[in-house]
């Protein structure tokens, strides 16, 4: 097992169906218990499971805060 206090995952959920991406996220968060986890996603998924969301649009920060304060836009709901 990796003892790193921080895990950075870039695109770990990309290219998967929403169901498979959720299963993968479940496993990631289970294995990363007690660690800080940074996950980049091209499609927002289950954002409510995270403490903080930073959303980029065209290379700029469009949102930075708790997922409960993020406005959803149709299908990208948390």
Secondary structure, 3 states (H helix, E strand, C coil): CCCCCEEEEECCCCCCCHHHHHHHHHHHHHHCCCCEEEEECCCCCCHHHCCCEEEEECCEEEEEECHHHCCCCHHHCC
